[in-house]
């Protein structure tokens, strides 16, 4: 009913537009357009090693590991099982650290998992205000995105915008239907694998760790793509 009385319908991505038109044949396609998540972009700050070390010390994070951060909602739609599989598979590594920041129905479960398994290379923090969270991101090396692989409707997680704002490359593990993977590839600002594909995800982690230049280039590309598309 809402669609019928609307003059325009905004969707977060091109695939989302296609989905709405395909499943609502009565709609005039001219009324459906891409209206992506966007933010008021702050001034870009190049983070040197001393600032990164300072941030890590403040939040009790390791200085010499590559930090992979997941920030945002911790709920069923994110397919948290796969996040836990990744943490467990890499739990003995000293060059990898997983930082989780957020809230949601699965928060206690993730916290319990880390504590019960005595995992030393992962830490979870509750929801932070945006300014503090953005500052914390500056001490990290890559941003993580997860979606349950059973999704059939294209989703576009807004959490990537904060990562992009501070110049972090994106690692996304999602369903096959989202066009997030296509946009990441188009902008060359990260990597994608299907949620549940642990082998592929771990290969991406290894690549990010071994190739600092690639990581920095993709982070720069992420910031540029944000400025050109999501302001």
Beta strands, then each sheet from edge to edge (+ up, - down):
strand 1: 9-11
strand 2: 32-34
strand 3: 66-73
strand 4: 96-103
strand 5: 122-126
strand 6: 142-146
strand 7: 169-174
strand 8: 190-194
sheet 1: 1+ 2+
sheet 2: 5+ 4+ 3+ 6+ 7+ 8+
end
